[in-house]
Structures are given as structure tokens and as C-alpha cells.
Amino acid sequence: MDSKTQFKNVAKADKQLTEWARTGDVPSFDEYMKVGLVTAGMDGYAGYCFIGMEDISEKEAFEWLSSNPLIIQALNVMFRLANDVGTYEVHGTLNIGMSLVFL
């Protein structure tokens, strides 16, 4: 998957989260995680880390990240859950956006 397609996927996921928050719709856990994992951002963060490495082929690193490896999937789940819990702890019950804690 190229960068342009990845950017479009994140934009669509952000739009869906915003729609749920504005309309007050509460998705199922599976629906939320399907969208929420796209916006978790660990795949992008891993890409930034690879850029800083000197002894790695950028092409190989991009191809590896594009294959959606299991470790990146797991990091996205962990980051999404930690982010939602942290947001809830800071903002409490203000419901300023869609979060796993509200499901």
C-alpha cells in the first residue's frame, strides 16, 4: 500500500470517528476497533523510526511496514487502548469524541 492510500485510509477513519461523535452514535466494539486501529498511528511512528536508522534499506523497511506485520498490529491495539483510557482519565465523562471507554 502506498503512502497516498494510507493517508486516505486514515482520513476516512477520522471522518467516521467524527461522525460517530457528532451524531452520538455508539458503534459496536468491533466496529470501533476496525476504525480506531487505523488512526492509532503506530505504523507511521515505526516508519519515522526507520528513517532515523542509518544501516537499513528504506525500500525494505517500507515494504515490511506495508505488509502490516503482526507486531505493528499489536502495537496499534496497545496504543489505541492506552490512548483511550488516558483520554478518559484526563477528560472524564465529557465525551469529547469517540473512545473505547464509552462503548
ABEGO torsion letter per residue (X at the ends): XBAAAAAAAAAAAAAAAAAAAAAGBBBBAAAAAAAAAAAAGAAAAAAAAAAABAABBAAAAAAAAAAGBAAAAAAAAAAAAAAAAAAAAAAEAAGABBBAAAX
